[in-house]
Amino acid sequence: MNQQEMVDACLKHTLYTWAATGKVDPLPVQRAEGVYLYGPEGQRWLDFNSQLMSVNIGHSHPKVIAAIKAQADQLIYTYPGTATEVRAKLGMRLAELIPGDINTFFFTLGGAEANENAIKIVRGYTGRFKILSRYRSYHGATNATMQLTGDPRRIPNEPGSPGFVHVMDPWPYTFSWGETEEEITAKNLTYLEEVIQYEGPETIAAMFIETVTGTNGILPPPKGYLKGLRALLDKYGILLVCDEVMAGFGRTGKLMAYEHGDIVPDVVTMAKGLTSSYIPLGAVGVSDAIAEHFRQNVFWGGLTYNAHALCLGTALAAVEVLLEEGMVENAARLDPIMRGHMERLAAKHPSVKSHRNIGLFGMIDVQKPGGEPIAPYNGAHPAMNEMGKFFRDNGLFTFVRWGSFMCNPPLCITEAQLDEGFAIIDRALDIPDRLFG
Ligand SMILES: Cc1ncc(COP(=O)(O)O)c(C=O)c1O
């Protein structure tokens, strides 16, 4: 099949996500290795978004491929009621690695299923029904997780399951809660406590947060927020669920992003980096108290592919590669290097409004003359579309979203490869700079 035949057949016989398929212009990919994607006609792109912020160890790592083959030879699948060595080993390894008393895991096939089952777990454990989450969040595209999600993808999916209450973030799109991070935290938590009162604390099972907000802005929490939130929720017996689907497994320079806030949630959801997307897998990790509850009480949930042996074997290998090859440390080491690139671009290009990164989790926001975001919330701007095309035509794969674009390379990236990415971005920023005359 040549490139055009492949693209045409994909568009004719398959549907694409979050789009009218007729308007999609898919990237034609033939193979991928390390931080690069390769097209059928010899094209090469530096993967500056780790696909969906998920290929944390980079593409086609030979150790993971060998482990997948070995697991396929040993055992591919048994039904969820079995005990297998790979299930035992991954449960033990995650209990050892995930900080705090998160020692028991329920395995799913991805992030939405992990959150979907976390909803059942917190409702079952507390006997309460309502769930709090924040507007600037994405938690998945299944029925309940779509309502858990705050971002605009929820709206065309309404009405969905009841019981989800959305609250304002510490970092709203157009205003600030205060002058300092401490003030922002204090005001946002005061507001949150009032919402809890209005909703009735005795009805609220849990609050879900992306520990570092991902798609909706790469937003690390302001100082003191995680500790303050943990204390506030504890006061009312409300559980804290950290969705680490995107932020976990080294992306922020620590294995789990909640380590930055020195807290332990009651429930952690994970996916993406757990297998670095080599094979689909998600998981819900629960505290010892919750695990004990479900030793005595039925967990009303199930999946044909729960604890699928091939997926679990892949996770064991992918997590070992992440750790053995020091990729979590590499993300922490490159944090100031990425920030340095962003600061240099901000000084040079009038169209750079702001930028932030934590580890190798980063975003640059683009502005119009006068300092407004170039695109409104959930909006677009022709200059951003043009930048997206420039990236693709010049060897960089990343996501452009509204008035911002992503900088989330695989955690195995080198300094030279980061330089290569930011050199392309430097040239692309000349496009929105033109608005400044
Ligand atoms: C924070 C977060 N939670 C949940 C999900 C949903 O995961 P999945 O697409 O594997 O269902 C995503 C996906 O992007 C995510 O970023």
The ligand as a MOL file (V3000), in Angstrom:
LIG
                    3D

  0  0  0     0  0            999 V3000
M  V30 BEGIN CTAB
M  V30 COUNTS 16 16 0 0 0
M  V30 BEGIN ATOM
M  V30 1 C -5.6040 12.6980 32.8320 0
M  V30 2 C -6.2660 11.6790 31.9590 0
M  V30 3 N -7.1480 10.8380 32.4920 0
M  V30 4 C -7.7730 9.8980 31.7550 0
M  V30 5 C -7.5330 9.7800 30.4080 0
M  V30 6 C -8.2500 8.7400 29.6010 0
M  V30 7 O -7.3940 7.7020 29.2620 0
M  V30 8 P -7.7380 6.7370 28.0200 0
M  V30 9 O -7.7250 7.5760 26.8030 0
M  V30 10 O -6.6370 5.7030 28.0900 0
M  V30 11 O -9.0730 6.1320 28.2820 0
M  V30 12 C -6.6100 10.6270 29.8000 0
M  V30 13 C -6.3290 10.5480 28.3520 0
M  V30 14 O -5.7710 11.4040 27.7370 0
M  V30 15 C -5.9580 11.6100 30.5980 0
M  V30 16 O -5.0880 12.4710 30.0620 0
M  V30 END ATOM
M  V30 BEGIN BOND
M  V30 1 1 1 2
M  V30 2 1 2 3
M  V30 3 2 2 15
M  V30 4 2 3 4
M  V30 5 1 4 5
M  V30 6 1 5 6
M  V30 7 2 5 12
M  V30 8 1 6 7
M  V30 9 1 7 8
M  V30 10 2 8 9
M  V30 11 1 8 10
M  V30 12 1 8 11
M  V30 13 1 12 13
M  V30 14 1 12 15
M  V30 15 2 13 14
M  V30 16 1 15 16
M  V30 END BOND
M  V30 END CTAB
M  END
